[in-house]
Amino acid sequence: MDVTFALLAAGALVVLTTIAGLVFRRRQGRARTVDSVEAVDPALLGAASLGPEATLVQFSTEICSRCPGVRRVLTQIADSRDGVSYVDVDLTHRPDLAQHFRVLQTPTTLVLDRRGVIRTRFGGTLERAAVENELTRLQKEPTRA
């Protein structure tokens, strides 16, 4: 193999991996609106009920290093808002839910409306303000049946 070709191939791989990493990093923690009609059954998540206004669902694993920080933020948000509850689902013990909800990374956070329909999805770590904005947006919607 020609040394010049090998160096060019290695350089191209470095550039492609860098671009892929930057794209992945840019998508971390951003709110993605979900177009869903499925109402999530709280029993599926191991919860007795969902919040009367909204529910924050965090998917985590035992080895996730970022999950405790996200858990603290989501718990604080749920405690500070009337009608918002928090559910933590450990995928270590429920891998079937990872497939059902298409969870590819932990933490992944879902925001459910009062009917249990998934409205927003966060992948990776998140900002408190972004979650607060999503909850405020949900509560201001005129058709909250």
Salt bridges, closest charged atoms under 4 A:
GLU38 OE2 - HIS100 NE2 3.02
GLU53 OE2 - ARG114 NH2 2.84
GLU53 OE1 - ARG144 NH2 2.73
GLU62 OE2 - HIS93 NE2 2.71
ASP88 OD2 - ARG71 NE 2.86
ASP90 OD2 - HIS93 NE2 3.86
ASP96 OD2 - ARG94 NH2 2.79
ASP113 OD2 - ARG115 NH2 2.89
ASP113 OD2 - ARG119 NH1 3.33
GLU132 OE1 - ARG81 NE 2.72
GLU132 OE2 - ARG128 NH2 3.41
GLU134 OE1 - ARG137 NH2 2.81
GLU141 OE2 - ARG119 NH2 2.64
GLU141 OE2 - ARG137 NH1 3.36
